[in-house]
Amino acid sequence: MIQQSLALLVEDDPFMRSAVADFLDDSGYGVLEASTYMQAMEQLQQVDLATLHLAVLDIYLPFFTDEDESARRALGLDLCRRIKEVAPHCGVLLWSAYSHHTADVTKLISQGMTGIAF
C-alpha cells in the first residue's frame, strides 16, 4: 500500500490556512494543519516523518494560542530547523508578509540546510 505524501501547513491566519490547505489537498497531499508553534510541534510528534514531504511555514507565529497577537515571533524559522533535523528529505517553504527575513533564510541555507524556499 502506498502512503500518501503529507504536507504540514502552519499558518495563523484562518483564511490563508484554508486557502493553502485546499490547494495542497487538490495537489494530492494529505494536509496537517496548525496555527501555532506548539500545535505544529504536536503534529510532528504524531506523524510518520517518512511521509512528510512538504512543510509550508509562516515565519511569524504565536507560540500557544491564536488569540495572543503580542506573542507572535519568528518561530517558523525554528520550526524549519527542527523539521530539517528530523526529516531532512522534507522540502520547506517559508513565507511571511515581512520581507526582512531574507538574511534569516540565507543563514539557514549557509548552515547546510537544503530544500528551503522563501
Stockholm file with secondary structure:
# STOCKHOLM 1.0

chainA/1-118         MIQQSLALLVEDDPFMRSAVADFLDDSGYGVLEASTYMQAMEQLQQVDLATLHLAVLDIYLPFFTDEDESARRALGLDLCRRIKEVAPHCGVLLWSAYSHHTADVTKLISQGMTGIAF
#=GR chainA/1-118 SS CCCCCEEEEECSCHHHHHHHHHHHHHTTCEEEEESSHHHHHHHHHHSCGGGEEEEEEESSBCSSCTTCGGGCBSHHHHHHHHHHHHCTTCEEEEECSCGGGHHHHHHHHHTTCCSEEC
#=GC SS_cons         CCCCCEEEEECSCHHHHHHHHHHHHHTTCEEEEESSHHHHHHHHHHSCGGGEEEEEEESSBCSSCTTCGGGCBSHHHHHHHHHHHHCTTCEEEEECSCGGGHHHHHHHHHTTCCSEEC
//
